[in-house]
Amino acid sequence: MSAAEAPATAGGEPEPVRPGGLLDVLGVASVVLDTDGRIVLWSPQAEELFGYSAREALGQYAARLMVHERHLELVGRLWADVMRTGQSWAGGFPIRHKDGSTRLVEFRNMRLLDDRGDVYALGLAADQSTVRRLEQDVALSERMVKQSPIGYAVLDTRLRFVSVNPALEKINGVPAAETVGRTVGEALPTLDAAPVESAARLVLETGVPVIDDMLFGRTPADPDREHTWALSLYRLEDATGNVLGVAVSVVDITEQHRAAVEREAARRRLAVIADATTRIGTTLELDRTACELAEVAVPELADVAAVDLLDAVVGGRRSTLGPSEEAVIQALAVRPQDGSDAVRAADPPGAIARYAPDRLVTECVRTGEAVLVPHVKDEDLPRIARSPEAVELLGRAGLHSYLVVPLIARGEVLGALDLKRTRNPAPFDQDDVLLARELAARAAVQIDNARWYQNARNTALTLQRSLLPGHPRLMTGLEVASRYQPAGATSEVGGDWFDVIPLEGGKTALVVGDVMGSGISAAATMGRLRTATTTLAALDLDPAMLLEHLDKTTSALDHSIATCVYAVHDPHLRQCRIANAGHLPPARVRRGRPPELLELPTGVPLGVGGVEFSTVTVDFEPGDELVFYTDGLVETRCHSLDERLDFLLSLLGDPARPLEEICDLLLRTLHHPDNHDDVALLIARAQELP
């Protein structure tokens, strides 16, 4: 710190500071000679440079003490010129050290006059190698700073520019002459200088450098484009530790930073797509698949995401919109679920909304093209929102960027992925459009699969339910309850059935069966067998004989196999005659006795052919119960069938429980979530005849 930069006192005068700096590095020696050439003053640095103490040097002829004999004449002549003319002399000269060695010393000689007019000679001397090293360092530093493409500057302790190199002039767009003496904020008013000045103060106080700190902003050199710089700050000190200021280096890394941002954006896009691959389409449920798409999009791509399908598409119909047609849309999913204004502006899942022809989402599903509004203005909101209320909510939420992309699968527009940004300050750009399209394309196939599976499942269920009986009618001497529960997956709908058939003489036929296979084909086969069973039952055949006829009917169907239990209840005889075709045995519950599985000949499934069936007669007194069921009720992947049948019997210990409650209990307790199979359940309880 120079005296001019020293802290000022209350009176405005600079405070003294301890000496130090370049002279201390050089170790400049001072020697004063009288007119005879004798040494009259000898500094401590002279003692260090020449080896002689003041006591040894004072009063001696300087030339004889320090100069070789061969140089005495030359030295005498140079000294006489200085004394006679008063002109200084400077140069390098070999001197003799006290230890006998010769050293090259850089001299500066000049004549002095005191107040009495006496003449003296002042010699300033420094080791020439030290001088040359410092000159080289200064030259190297000066050339490097001036020619370097890196911007360099020096700030004083008040953080005002002391020097600026040409590279920094170019970066700043301000000449050095207009920069020196000003602070960063004063020289570059368009730049946010507060972080720079704060960091510089900290470097001054602590001495800890700042290396490659990122700085963003604009300068007069390029006022229309934001740049990125790597800023480094170092504290400058002299040889004795006095703080001189702060050295600043600035490197323009705009292109490198932009490339890094683009690489990170690409990595993020790949991560989102990879995440989507594993998270979207985990089930064949339409709503769940839509939710998975919205969850992947938030918050990586948008602050609010909505997945909407055209209502006609949800119903299994194709939809094409004309230029003047509105879009009827069914909302499937919205994320997040935080109740914010932007979320409340979206249509709630399950709702059906009509969007006018001028709405952006209508344009998207009509054209099959993405619609991007990078910077949403107030006049854009009515084309984004469905209603004035939604316009107000979006305005309050701070919607500033909007993107909607179509969901297209197999050449058909299914709906749209609607994306909004309210918190993320960056607007949607073309990279976001590419990412949204990729997500929408991947999800659309999964959504289309779920849609078709759901439609197929609904079709199979409709067929299944149309072929099953409704609520069992009142039968003579019987109370009956039943349940049918479809499978959780579409492809497993269709094979199980039950029936209750009134016969002559007050008798009742009870039937439970299971067509092997699944889907609409199994449901159709089940319908045929049920019709055949009803027709044959009217003939009052023996159960075994009826199964033989059903076996032939099944064999006539292409590759169809089914299991079946057929029982005929006679309330007058208080008996049931039962035949089994490869089905699980019914359970019988009697008062005062433990529940049991009936011991019936298992038989072979219908459709195998060539094997006779047997009829077994069992007692069936009033109050007794028979429980018929299909394998979907009891089978699991992790338990043996015997364990599950024992569990079934353990639930049947209360013969007084209402039959409807028993049905619910068995389904609730026994039907395992991992068993994707449908269930038919039929329970009959014998009653006293009137």
Secondary structure, DSSP 4 states (H G I P E B T S, - for coil): --GGGSPB-TTSPBPP----SHHHHHT-EEEEE-TTSBEEEE-HHHHHHH---HHHHTTSBHHHHHS-GGGHHHHHHHHHHHHHH---EEEEEEEE-TTS-EEEEEEEEEEEE-TT--EEEEEEEEEHHHHHHHHHHHHHHHHHHHH-SSEEEEE-TTS-EEEE-HHHHHHHTS-HHHHTTS-HHHH-TTS--HHHHHHHHHHHHH---EEEEEEEE--TTSTTS-EEEEEEEEEEE-TT--EEEEEEEEEE-HHHHHHHHHHHHHHHHHHHHHHHHHHTTSSS-HHHHHHHHHHHHTTTT-SEEEEEEEHHHHTT------TTPPEEEEEEEEE--S--HHHHHSPPTT-EEEE-TTSHHHHHHHHT--EEESS--GGGHHHHSSSHHHHHHHHHHT--EEEEEEEEETTEEEEEEEEEESS--SPP-HHHHHHHHHHHHHHHHHHHHHHHHHHHHHHHHHHHHHHS--SPPPBTTEEEEEEEE--SSGGG-S-EEEEEEE-GGG-EEEEEEEESS-HHHHHHHHHHHHHHHHHHHTTT--HHHHHHHHHHHHHHSTT--EEEEEEEEETTTTEEEEEEESPPPPEEE-TTS--EE--------BTS-S----EEEEE--TT-EEEEE-GGGT--SSS-HHHHHHHHHHTT--TTS-HHHHHHHHHHHH--TT----EEEEEEEE----
